[in-house]
Amino acid sequence: MKVELANGHETMVRFKDYGFFVPKDIAGSMVTMEGAAFLKTMTVEEQLHMAEDAGKEIDSTQISKDIISYGFEAAGVEIHQ
């Protein structure tokens, strides 16, 4: 699941050991999560590889620097409706 952060960035939330999932129709809902937050650096090479795997035609000059992304591994998620 993707979650918008207070700073305007977005984080991909993965579920610990794939032990649970959340409904697909919760877009726009507030959630409380328990788990571990982390930063991940994606190199230019990794970005190009992902683009290739996705079948995207990318000019290598379009991807020119490493990017830092936010991640979260959730041990639990509470959905507020």
PDB file of N, CA, C and O in Angstrom:
ATOM      1  N   MET A   1       0.857  -1.167   0.000  1.00  0.00           N
ATOM      2  CA  MET A   1       0.000   0.000   0.000  1.00  0.00           C
ATOM      3  C   MET A   1       0.898   1.222   0.000  1.00  0.00           C
ATOM      4  O   MET A   1       1.999   1.188   0.550  1.00  0.00           O
ATOM      5  N   LYS A   2       0.437   2.293  -0.610  1.00  0.00           N
ATOM      6  CA  LYS A   2       1.175   3.555  -0.610  1.00  0.00           C
ATOM      7  C   LYS A   2       0.480   4.505   0.350  1.00  0.00           C
ATOM      8  O   LYS A   2      -0.749   4.562   0.410  1.00  0.00           O
ATOM      9  N   VAL A   3       1.289   5.255   1.107  1.00  0.00           N
ATOM     10  CA  VAL A   3       0.756   6.200   2.083  1.00  0.00           C
ATOM     11  C   VAL A   3       1.408   7.559   1.856  1.00  0.00           C
ATOM     12  O   VAL A   3       2.628   7.654   1.720  1.00  0.00           O
ATOM     13  N   GLU A   4       0.591   8.608   1.816  1.00  0.00           N
ATOM     14  CA  GLU A   4       1.101   9.964   1.695  1.00  0.00           C
ATOM     15  C   GLU A   4       1.568  10.431   3.069  1.00  0.00           C
ATOM     16  O   GLU A   4       0.847  10.294   4.057  1.00  0.00           O
ATOM     17  N   LEU A   5       2.782  10.985   3.125  1.00  0.00           N
ATOM     18  CA  LEU A   5       3.348  11.469   4.375  1.00  0.00           C
ATOM     19  C   LEU A   5       3.029  12.948   4.566  1.00  0.00           C
ATOM     20  O   LEU A   5       2.660  13.642   3.619  1.00  0.00           O
ATOM     21  N   ALA A   6       3.173  13.412   5.780  1.00  0.00           N
ATOM     22  CA  ALA A   6       2.862  14.806   6.109  1.00  0.00           C
ATOM     23  C   ALA A   6       3.735  15.785   5.321  1.00  0.00           C
ATOM     24  O   ALA A   6       3.312  16.913   5.065  1.00  0.00           O
ATOM     25  N   ASN A   7       4.955  15.371   4.929  1.00  0.00           N
ATOM     26  CA  ASN A   7       5.860  16.270   4.207  1.00  0.00           C
ATOM     27  C   ASN A   7       5.608  16.282   2.701  1.00  0.00           C
ATOM     28  O   ASN A   7       6.373  16.883   1.946  1.00  0.00           O
ATOM     29  N   GLY A   8       4.529  15.616   2.261  1.00  0.00           N
ATOM     30  CA  GLY A   8       4.185  15.595   0.847  1.00  0.00           C
ATOM     31  C   GLY A   8       4.794  14.439   0.082  1.00  0.00           C
ATOM     32  O   GLY A   8       4.422  14.192  -1.065  1.00  0.00           O
ATOM     33  N   HIS A   9       5.724  13.728   0.696  1.00  0.00           N
ATOM     34  CA  HIS A   9       6.297  12.543   0.052  1.00  0.00           C
ATOM     35  C   HIS A   9       5.358  11.353   0.227  1.00  0.00           C
ATOM     36  O   HIS A   9       4.348  11.437   0.926  1.00  0.00           O
ATOM     37  N   GLU A  10       5.701  10.280  -0.402  1.00  0.00           N
ATOM     38  CA  GLU A  10       4.896   9.068  -0.349  1.00  0.00           C
ATOM     39  C   GLU A  10       5.797   7.914   0.074  1.00  0.00           C
ATOM     40  O   GLU A  10       6.981   7.894  -0.263  1.00  0.00           O
ATOM     41  N   THR A  11       5.252   6.969   0.800  1.00  0.00           N
ATOM     42  CA  THR A  11       6.017   5.788   1.176  1.00  0.00           C
ATOM     43  C   THR A  11       5.272   4.530   0.770  1.00  0.00           C
ATOM     44  O   THR A  11       4.043   4.469   0.810  1.00  0.00           O
ATOM     45  N   MET A  12       6.038   3.540   0.384  1.00  0.00           N
ATOM     46  CA  MET A  12       5.481   2.226   0.084  1.00  0.00           C
ATOM     47  C   MET A  12       5.508   1.442   1.387  1.00  0.00           C
ATOM     48  O   MET A  12       6.552   1.322   2.028  1.00  0.00           O
ATOM     49  N   VAL A  13       4.366   0.915   1.771  1.00  0.00           N
ATOM     50  CA  VAL A  13       4.251   0.115   2.993  1.00  0.00           C
ATOM     51  C   VAL A  13       4.166  -1.348   2.598  1.00  0.00           C
ATOM     52  O   VAL A  13       3.308  -1.749   1.812  1.00  0.00           O
ATOM     53  N   ARG A  14       5.058  -2.122   3.148  1.00  0.00           N
ATOM     54  CA  ARG A  14       5.037  -3.572   2.946  1.00  0.00           C
ATOM     55  C   ARG A  14       4.590  -4.197   4.270  1.00  0.00           C
ATOM     56  O   ARG A  14       4.756  -3.603   5.335  1.00  0.00           O
ATOM     57  N   PHE A  15       4.031  -5.382   4.190  1.00  0.00           N
ATOM     58  CA  PHE A  15       3.493  -6.021   5.382  1.00  0.00           C
ATOM     59  C   PHE A  15       4.444  -7.124   5.844  1.00  0.00           C
ATOM     60  O   PHE A  15       4.810  -8.015   5.077  1.00  0.00           O
ATOM     61  N   LYS A  16       4.830  -7.042   7.103  1.00  0.00           N
ATOM     62  CA  LYS A  16       5.825  -7.950   7.671  1.00  0.00           C
ATOM     63  C   LYS A  16       5.463  -9.400   7.373  1.00  0.00           C
ATOM     64  O   LYS A  16       4.364  -9.859   7.686  1.00  0.00           O
ATOM     65  N   ASP A  17       6.405 -10.108   6.764  1.00  0.00           N
ATOM     66  CA  ASP A  17       6.254 -11.521   6.424  1.00  0.00           C
ATOM     67  C   ASP A  17       4.997 -11.796   5.601  1.00  0.00           C
ATOM     68  O   ASP A  17       4.519 -12.930   5.573  1.00  0.00           O
ATOM     69  N   TYR A  18       4.454 -10.775   4.928  1.00  0.00           N
ATOM     70  CA  TYR A  18       3.200 -10.902   4.175  1.00  0.00           C
ATOM     71  C   TYR A  18       2.119 -11.554   5.043  1.00  0.00           C
ATOM     72  O   TYR A  18       1.279 -12.313   4.560  1.00  0.00           O
ATOM     73  N   GLY A  19       2.172 -11.230   6.347  1.00  0.00           N
ATOM     74  CA  GLY A  19       1.275 -11.854   7.315  1.00  0.00           C
ATOM     75  C   GLY A  19      -0.151 -11.325   7.282  1.00  0.00           C
ATOM     76  O   GLY A  19      -1.047 -11.928   7.872  1.00  0.00           O
ATOM     77  N   PHE A  20      -0.370 -10.210   6.604  1.00  0.00           N
ATOM     78  CA  PHE A  20      -1.715  -9.638   6.511  1.00  0.00           C
ATOM     79  C   PHE A  20      -1.749  -8.682   5.336  1.00  0.00           C
ATOM     80  O   PHE A  20      -0.711  -8.321   4.782  1.00  0.00           O
ATOM     81  N   PHE A  21      -2.943  -8.280   4.964  1.00  0.00           N
ATOM     82  CA  PHE A  21      -3.141  -7.317   3.887  1.00  0.00           C
ATOM     83  C   PHE A  21      -4.267  -6.380   4.292  1.00  0.00           C
ATOM     84  O   PHE A  21      -4.998  -6.656   5.244  1.00  0.00           O
ATOM     85  N   VAL A  22      -4.408  -5.275   3.572  1.00  0.00           N
ATOM     86  CA  VAL A  22      -5.498  -4.339   3.841  1.00  0.00           C
ATOM     87  C   VAL A  22      -6.428  -4.329   2.631  1.00  0.00           C
ATOM     88  O   VAL A  22      -6.001  -4.671   1.528  1.00  0.00           O
ATOM     89  N   PRO A  23      -7.688  -3.944   2.817  1.00  0.00           N
ATOM     90  CA  PRO A  23      -8.625  -3.882   1.693  1.00  0.00           C
ATOM     91  C   PRO A  23      -8.148  -2.886   0.632  1.00  0.00           C
ATOM     92  O   PRO A  23      -7.471  -1.911   0.959  1.00  0.00           O
ATOM     93  N   LYS A  24      -8.487  -3.118  -0.602  1.00  0.00           N
ATOM     94  CA  LYS A  24      -8.080  -2.228  -1.694  1.00  0.00           C
ATOM     95  C   LYS A  24      -8.885  -0.935  -1.729  1.00  0.00           C
ATOM     96  O   LYS A  24      -8.452   0.038  -2.348  1.00  0.00           O
ATOM     97  N   ASP A  25     -10.051  -0.902  -1.074  1.00  0.00           N
ATOM     98  CA  ASP A  25     -10.947   0.252  -1.177  1.00  0.00           C
ATOM     99  C   ASP A  25     -10.787   1.250  -0.033  1.00  0.00           C
ATOM    100  O   ASP A  25     -11.759   1.900   0.352  1.00  0.00           O
ATOM    101  N   ILE A  26      -9.585   1.383   0.516  1.00  0.00           N
ATOM    102  CA  ILE A  26      -9.390   2.314   1.643  1.00  0.00           C
ATOM    103  C   ILE A  26      -8.731   3.623   1.225  1.00  0.00           C
ATOM    104  O   ILE A  26      -8.322   4.404   2.084  1.00  0.00           O
ATOM    105  N   ALA A  27      -8.621   3.879  -0.070  1.00  0.00           N
ATOM    106  CA  ALA A  27      -8.009   5.118  -0.551  1.00  0.00           C
ATOM    107  C   ALA A  27      -8.666   6.316   0.124  1.00  0.00           C
ATOM    108  O   ALA A  27      -9.891   6.409   0.191  1.00  0.00           O
ATOM    109  N   GLY A  28      -7.843   7.224   0.621  1.00  0.00           N
ATOM    110  CA  GLY A  28      -8.343   8.422   1.289  1.00  0.00           C
ATOM    111  C   GLY A  28      -8.552   8.246   2.777  1.00  0.00           C
ATOM    112  O   GLY A  28      -8.823   9.223   3.475  1.00  0.00           O
ATOM    113  N   SER A  29      -8.434   7.029   3.283  1.00  0.00           N
ATOM    114  CA  SER A  29      -8.618   6.777   4.719  1.00  0.00           C
ATOM    115  C   SER A  29      -7.356   7.124   5.498  1.00  0.00           C
ATOM    116  O   SER A  29      -6.249   7.068   4.963  1.00  0.00           O
ATOM    117  N   MET A  30      -7.531   7.476   6.743  1.00  0.00           N
ATOM    118  CA  MET A  30      -6.397   7.680   7.653  1.00  0.00           C
ATOM    119  C   MET A  30      -6.029   6.317   8.218  1.00  0.00           C
ATOM    120  O   MET A  30      -6.900   5.490   8.489  1.00  0.00           O
ATOM    121  N   VAL A  31      -4.720   6.088   8.396  1.00  0.00           N
ATOM    122  CA  VAL A  31      -4.259   4.832   8.980  1.00  0.00           C
ATOM    123  C   VAL A  31      -3.245   5.117  10.085  1.00  0.00           C
ATOM    124  O   VAL A  31      -2.548   6.131  10.060  1.00  0.00           O
ATOM    125  N   THR A  32      -3.177   4.216  11.042  1.00  0.00           N
ATOM    126  CA  THR A  32      -2.128   4.208  12.047  1.00  0.00           C
ATOM    127  C   THR A  32      -1.368   2.912  11.835  1.00  0.00           C
ATOM    128  O   THR A  32      -1.959   1.835  11.751  1.00  0.00           O
ATOM    129  N   MET A  33      -0.031   3.031  11.749  1.00  0.00           N
ATOM    130  CA  MET A  33       0.774   1.851  11.464  1.00  0.00           C
ATOM    131  C   MET A  33       1.800   1.645  12.572  1.00  0.00           C
ATOM    132  O   MET A  33       2.304   2.602  13.161  1.00  0.00           O
ATOM    133  N   GLU A  34       2.096   0.386  12.838  1.00  0.00           N
ATOM    134  CA  GLU A  34       3.169   0.025  13.751  1.00  0.00           C
ATOM    135  C   GLU A  34       4.188  -0.750  12.939  1.00  0.00           C
ATOM    136  O   GLU A  34       3.826  -1.635  12.163  1.00  0.00           O
ATOM    137  N   GLY A  35       5.468  -0.422  13.113  1.00  0.00           N
ATOM    138  CA  GLY A  35       6.494  -1.132  12.365  1.00  0.00           C
ATOM    139  C   GLY A  35       7.784  -0.349  12.310  1.00  0.00           C
ATOM    140  O   GLY A  35       8.099   0.414  13.224  1.00  0.00           O
ATOM    141  N   ALA A  36       8.529  -0.539  11.236  1.00  0.00           N
ATOM    142  CA  ALA A  36       9.851   0.076  11.079  1.00  0.00           C
ATOM    143  C   ALA A  36       9.902   0.930   9.824  1.00  0.00           C
ATOM    144  O   ALA A  36       9.592   0.464   8.727  1.00  0.00           O
ATOM    145  N   ALA A  37      10.298   2.191   9.998  1.00  0.00           N
ATOM    146  CA  ALA A  37      10.473   3.115   8.875  1.00  0.00           C
ATOM    147  C   ALA A  37      11.950   3.114   8.483  1.00  0.00           C
ATOM    148  O   ALA A  37      12.827   2.932   9.327  1.00  0.00           O
ATOM    149  N   PHE A  38      12.214   3.322   7.182  1.00  0.00           N
ATOM    150  CA  PHE A  38      13.594   3.348   6.718  1.00  0.00           C
ATOM    151  C   PHE A  38      13.715   4.188   5.454  1.00  0.00           C
ATOM    152  O   PHE A  38      12.727   4.451   4.768  1.00  0.00           O
ATOM    153  N   LEU A  39      14.941   4.603   5.158  1.00  0.00           N
ATOM    154  CA  LEU A  39      15.253   5.291   3.910  1.00  0.00           C
ATOM    155  C   LEU A  39      16.015   4.317   3.030  1.00  0.00           C
ATOM    156  O   LEU A  39      16.820   3.521   3.513  1.00  0.00           O
ATOM    157  N   LYS A  40      15.752   4.389   1.731  1.00  0.00           N
ATOM    158  CA  LYS A  40      16.430   3.503   0.786  1.00  0.00           C
ATOM    159  C   LYS A  40      16.988   4.349  -0.347  1.00  0.00           C
ATOM    160  O   LYS A  40      16.289   5.195  -0.904  1.00  0.00           O
ATOM    161  N   THR A  41      18.248   4.117  -0.683  1.00  0.00           N
ATOM    162  CA  THR A  41      18.851   4.794  -1.820  1.00  0.00           C
ATOM    163  C   THR A  41      18.756   3.883  -3.029  1.00  0.00           C
ATOM    164  O   THR A  41      19.171   2.725  -2.987  1.00  0.00           O
ATOM    165  N   MET A  42      18.203   4.421  -4.111  1.00  0.00           N
ATOM    166  CA  MET A  42      18.115   3.661  -5.354  1.00  0.00           C
ATOM    167  C   MET A  42      19.110   4.275  -6.336  1.00  0.00           C
ATOM    168  O   MET A  42      18.991   5.440  -6.715  1.00  0.00           O
ATOM    169  N   THR A  43      20.085   3.477  -6.735  1.00  0.00           N
ATOM    170  CA  THR A  43      21.122   3.965  -7.636  1.00  0.00           C
ATOM    171  C   THR A  43      20.565   4.169  -9.042  1.00  0.00           C
ATOM    172  O   THR A  43      19.482   3.688  -9.377  1.00  0.00           O
ATOM    173  N   VAL A  44      21.324   4.887  -9.846  1.00  0.00           N
ATOM    174  CA  VAL A  44      20.953   5.098 -11.243  1.00  0.00           C
ATOM    175  C   VAL A  44      20.799   3.743 -11.935  1.00  0.00           C
ATOM    176  O   VAL A  44      19.856   3.528 -12.696  1.00  0.00           O
ATOM    177  N   GLU A  45      21.731   2.841 -11.663  1.00  0.00           N
ATOM    178  CA  GLU A  45      21.683   1.515 -12.284  1.00  0.00           C
ATOM    179  C   GLU A  45      20.403   0.765 -11.901  1.00  0.00           C
ATOM    180  O   GLU A  45      19.774   0.139 -12.754  1.00  0.00           O
ATOM    181  N   GLU A  46      20.021   0.827 -10.628  1.00  0.00           N
ATOM    182  CA  GLU A  46      18.786   0.163 -10.182  1.00  0.00           C
ATOM    183  C   GLU A  46      17.564   0.769 -10.849  1.00  0.00           C
ATOM    184  O   GLU A  46      16.657   0.045 -11.259  1.00  0.00           O
ATOM    185  N   GLN A  47      17.531   2.095 -10.961  1.00  0.00           N
ATOM    186  CA  GLN A  47      16.402   2.770 -11.596  1.00  0.00           C
ATOM    187  C   GLN A  47      16.274   2.367 -13.063  1.00  0.00           C
ATOM    188  O   GLN A  47      15.171   2.123 -13.552  1.00  0.00           O
ATOM    189  N   LEU A  48      17.408   2.300 -13.763  1.00  0.00           N
ATOM    190  CA  LEU A  48      17.393   1.898 -15.164  1.00  0.00           C
ATOM    191  C   LEU A  48      16.943   0.447 -15.306  1.00  0.00           C
ATOM    192  O   LEU A  48      16.191   0.109 -16.221  1.00  0.00           O
ATOM    193  N   HIS A  49      17.403  -0.400 -14.401  1.00  0.00           N
ATOM    194  CA  HIS A  49      17.008  -1.809 -14.423  1.00  0.00           C
ATOM    195  C   HIS A  49      15.496  -1.961 -14.195  1.00  0.00           C
ATOM    196  O   HIS A  49      14.837  -2.734 -14.891  1.00  0.00           O
ATOM    197  N   MET A  50      14.951  -1.224 -13.220  1.00  0.00           N
ATOM    198  CA  MET A  50      13.513  -1.283 -12.940  1.00  0.00           C
ATOM    199  C   MET A  50      12.708  -0.790 -14.135  1.00  0.00           C
ATOM    200  O   MET A  50      11.682  -1.378 -14.480  1.00  0.00           O
ATOM    201  N   ALA A  51      13.166   0.282 -14.766  1.00  0.00           N
ATOM    202  CA  ALA A  51      12.476   0.815 -15.938  1.00  0.00           C
ATOM    203  C   ALA A  51      12.484  -0.216 -17.061  1.00  0.00           C
ATOM    204  O   ALA A  51      11.478  -0.407 -17.745  1.00  0.00           O
ATOM    205  N   GLU A  52      13.615  -0.874 -17.246  1.00  0.00           N
ATOM    206  CA  GLU A  52      13.720  -1.912 -18.284  1.00  0.00           C
ATOM    207  C   GLU A  52      12.787  -3.076 -17.977  1.00  0.00           C
ATOM    208  O   GLU A  52      12.097  -3.575 -18.867  1.00  0.00           O
ATOM    209  N   ASP A  53      12.764  -3.513 -16.711  1.00  0.00           N
ATOM    210  CA  ASP A  53      11.882  -4.617 -16.305  1.00  0.00           C
ATOM    211  C   ASP A  53      10.414  -4.278 -16.521  1.00  0.00           C
ATOM    212  O   ASP A  53       9.602  -5.155 -16.819  1.00  0.00           O
ATOM    213  N   ALA A  54      10.077  -2.993 -16.368  1.00  0.00           N
ATOM    214  CA  ALA A  54       8.687  -2.554 -16.541  1.00  0.00           C
ATOM    215  C   ALA A  54       8.336  -2.336 -18.015  1.00  0.00           C
ATOM    216  O   ALA A  54       7.198  -2.006 -18.348  1.00  0.00           O
ATOM    217  N   GLY A  55       9.324  -2.525 -18.892  1.00  0.00           N
ATOM    218  CA  GLY A  55       9.075  -2.366 -20.314  1.00  0.00           C
ATOM    219  C   GLY A  55       9.044  -0.925 -20.771  1.00  0.00           C
ATOM    220  O   GLY A  55       8.543  -0.625 -21.855  1.00  0.00           O
ATOM    221  N   LYS A  56       9.576  -0.030 -19.953  1.00  0.00           N
ATOM    222  CA  LYS A  56       9.579   1.394 -20.313  1.00  0.00           C
ATOM    223  C   LYS A  56      10.778   1.700 -21.196  1.00  0.00           C
ATOM    224  O   LYS A  56      11.877   1.189 -20.979  1.00  0.00           O
ATOM    225  N   GLU A  57      10.548   2.541 -22.191  1.00  0.00           N
ATOM    226  CA  GLU A  57      11.642   3.009 -23.034  1.00  0.00           C
ATOM    227  C   GLU A  57      12.155   4.306 -22.431  1.00  0.00           C
ATOM    228  O   GLU A  57      11.535   5.360 -22.571  1.00  0.00           O
ATOM    229  N   ILE A  58      13.292   4.214 -21.759  1.00  0.00           N
ATOM    230  CA  ILE A  58      13.861   5.364 -21.055  1.00  0.00           C
ATOM    231  C   ILE A  58      15.220   5.692 -21.662  1.00  0.00           C
ATOM    232  O   ILE A  58      16.065   4.814 -21.837  1.00  0.00           O
ATOM    233  N   ASP A  59      15.413   6.943 -21.975  1.00  0.00           N
ATOM    234  CA  ASP A  59      16.730   7.424 -22.393  1.00  0.00           C
ATOM    235  C   ASP A  59      17.567   7.530 -21.117  1.00  0.00           C
ATOM    236  O   ASP A  59      17.126   8.144 -20.145  1.00  0.00           O
ATOM    237  N   SER A  60      18.749   6.951 -21.105  1.00  0.00           N
ATOM    238  CA  SER A  60      19.568   6.923 -19.893  1.00  0.00           C
ATOM    239  C   SER A  60      19.908   8.320 -19.374  1.00  0.00           C
ATOM    240  O   SER A  60      20.301   8.459 -18.216  1.00  0.00           O
ATOM    241  N   THR A  61      19.766   9.352 -20.197  1.00  0.00           N
ATOM    242  CA  THR A  61      20.021  10.707 -19.712  1.00  0.00           C
ATOM    243  C   THR A  61      18.863  11.222 -18.846  1.00  0.00           C
ATOM    244  O   THR A  61      19.012  12.216 -18.135  1.00  0.00           O
ATOM    245  N   GLN A  62      17.687  10.531 -18.909  1.00  0.00           N
ATOM    246  CA  GLN A  62      16.546  10.945 -18.084  1.00  0.00           C
ATOM    247  C   GLN A  62      16.760  10.580 -16.620  1.00  0.00           C
ATOM    248  O   GLN A  62      16.195  11.216 -15.731  1.00  0.00           O
ATOM    249  N   ILE A  63      17.560   9.575 -16.373  1.00  0.00           N
ATOM    250  CA  ILE A  63      17.848   9.142 -15.006  1.00  0.00           C
ATOM    251  C   ILE A  63      19.327   9.386 -14.782  1.00  0.00           C
ATOM    252  O   ILE A  63      20.175   8.675 -15.323  1.00  0.00           O
ATOM    253  N   SER A  64      19.632  10.401 -13.976  1.00  0.00           N
ATOM    254  CA  SER A  64      21.033  10.801 -13.867  1.00  0.00           C
ATOM    255  C   SER A  64      21.568  10.849 -12.439  1.00  0.00           C
ATOM    256  O   SER A  64      22.750  11.123 -12.233  1.00  0.00           O
ATOM    257  N   LYS A  65      20.713  10.586 -11.450  1.00  0.00           N
ATOM    258  CA  LYS A  65      21.226  10.625 -10.075  1.00  0.00           C
ATOM    259  C   LYS A  65      20.470   9.629  -9.202  1.00  0.00           C
ATOM    260  O   LYS A  65      19.334   9.249  -9.488  1.00  0.00           O
ATOM    261  N   ASP A  66      21.138   9.222  -8.134  1.00  0.00           N
ATOM    262  CA  ASP A  66      20.513   8.339  -7.158  1.00  0.00           C
ATOM    263  C   ASP A  66      19.329   9.062  -6.523  1.00  0.00           C
ATOM    264  O   ASP A  66      19.335  10.287  -6.400  1.00  0.00           O
ATOM    265  N   ILE A  67      18.317   8.300  -6.120  1.00  0.00           N
ATOM    266  CA  ILE A  67      17.192   8.898  -5.412  1.00  0.00           C
ATOM    267  C   ILE A  67      17.024   8.209  -4.058  1.00  0.00           C
ATOM    268  O   ILE A  67      17.355   7.034  -3.898  1.00  0.00           O
ATOM    269  N   ILE A  68      16.520   8.941  -3.117  1.00  0.00           N
ATOM    270  CA  ILE A  68      16.244   8.402  -1.785  1.00  0.00           C
ATOM    271  C   ILE A  68      14.744   8.266  -1.654  1.00  0.00           C
ATOM    272  O   ILE A  68      14.000   9.212  -1.912  1.00  0.00           O
ATOM    273  N   SER A  69      14.298   7.077  -1.250  1.00  0.00           N
ATOM    274  CA  SER A  69      12.871   6.863  -1.064  1.00  0.00           C
ATOM    275  C   SER A  69      12.598   6.433   0.368  1.00  0.00           C
ATOM    276  O   SER A  69      13.479   5.926   1.063  1.00  0.00           O
ATOM    277  N   TYR A  70      11.375   6.644   0.788  1.00  0.00           N
ATOM    278  CA  TYR A  70      10.932   6.260   2.114  1.00  0.00           C
ATOM    279  C   TYR A  70      10.304   4.868   2.036  1.00  0.00           C
ATOM    280  O   TYR A  70       9.646   4.529   1.052  1.00  0.00           O
ATOM    281  N   GLY A  71      10.512   4.077   3.071  1.00  0.00           N
ATOM    282  CA  GLY A  71       9.903   2.761   3.126  1.00  0.00           C
ATOM    283  C   GLY A  71       9.367   2.491   4.519  1.00  0.00           C
ATOM    284  O   GLY A  71       9.764   3.143   5.485  1.00  0.00           O
ATOM    285  N   PHE A  72       8.468   1.532   4.618  1.00  0.00           N
ATOM    286  CA  PHE A  72       7.899   1.165   5.910  1.00  0.00           C
ATOM    287  C   PHE A  72       7.521  -0.304   5.870  1.00  0.00           C
ATOM    288  O   PHE A  72       6.848  -0.751   4.942  1.00  0.00           O
ATOM    289  N   GLU A  73       7.954  -1.064   6.884  1.00  0.00           N
ATOM    290  CA  GLU A  73       7.516  -2.443   7.032  1.00  0.00           C
ATOM    291  C   GLU A  73       6.564  -2.480   8.214  1.00  0.00           C
ATOM    292  O   GLU A  73       6.973  -2.290   9.359  1.00  0.00           O
ATOM    293  N   ALA A  74       5.292  -2.727   7.930  1.00  0.00           N
ATOM    294  CA  ALA A  74       4.249  -2.666   8.954  1.00  0.00           C
ATOM    295  C   ALA A  74       4.061  -4.017   9.632  1.00  0.00           C
ATOM    296  O   ALA A  74       3.949  -5.054   8.978  1.00  0.00           O
ATOM    297  N   ALA A  75       4.030  -3.975  10.961  1.00  0.00           N
ATOM    298  CA  ALA A  75       3.676  -5.159  11.738  1.00  0.00           C
ATOM    299  C   ALA A  75       2.174  -5.146  12.011  1.00  0.00           C
ATOM    300  O   ALA A  75       1.587  -6.174  12.346  1.00  0.00           O
ATOM    301  N   GLY A  76       1.558  -3.970  11.864  1.00  0.00           N
ATOM    302  CA  GLY A  76       0.122  -3.829  12.054  1.00  0.00           C
ATOM    303  C   GLY A  76      -0.365  -2.530  11.471  1.00  0.00           C
ATOM    304  O   GLY A  76       0.372  -1.545  11.435  1.00  0.00           O
ATOM    305  N   VAL A  77      -1.603  -2.518  11.013  1.00  0.00           N
ATOM    306  CA  VAL A  77      -2.220  -1.312  10.434  1.00  0.00           C
ATOM    307  C   VAL A  77      -3.638  -1.204  10.974  1.00  0.00           C
ATOM    308  O   VAL A  77      -4.409  -2.163  10.938  1.00  0.00           O
ATOM    309  N   GLU A  78      -3.970   0.000  11.482  1.00  0.00           N
ATOM    310  CA  GLU A  78      -5.342   0.284  11.893  1.00  0.00           C
ATOM    311  C   GLU A  78      -5.913   1.290  10.904  1.00  0.00           C
ATOM    312  O   GLU A  78      -5.290   2.316  10.632  1.00  0.00           O
ATOM    313  N   ILE A  79      -7.084   1.003  10.369  1.00  0.00           N
ATOM    314  CA  ILE A  79      -7.731   1.876   9.384  1.00  0.00           C
ATOM    315  C   ILE A  79      -8.806   2.680  10.103  1.00  0.00           C
ATOM    316  O   ILE A  79      -9.675   2.112  10.764  1.00  0.00           O
ATOM    317  N   HIS A  80      -8.745   4.018   9.972  1.00  0.00           N
ATOM    318  CA  HIS A  80      -9.737   4.903  10.610  1.00  0.00           C
ATOM    319  C   HIS A  80     -10.720   5.356   9.528  1.00  0.00           C
ATOM    320  O   HIS A  80     -10.327   5.971   8.536  1.00  0.00           O
ATOM    321  N   GLN A  81     -11.984   5.050   9.729  1.00  0.00           N
ATOM    322  CA  GLN A  81     -12.969   5.428   8.715  1.00  0.00           C
ATOM    323  C   GLN A  81     -13.978   6.386   9.261  1.00  0.00           C
ATOM    324  O   GLN A  81     -14.882   6.807   8.539  1.00  0.00           O
TER     325      GLN A  81
END
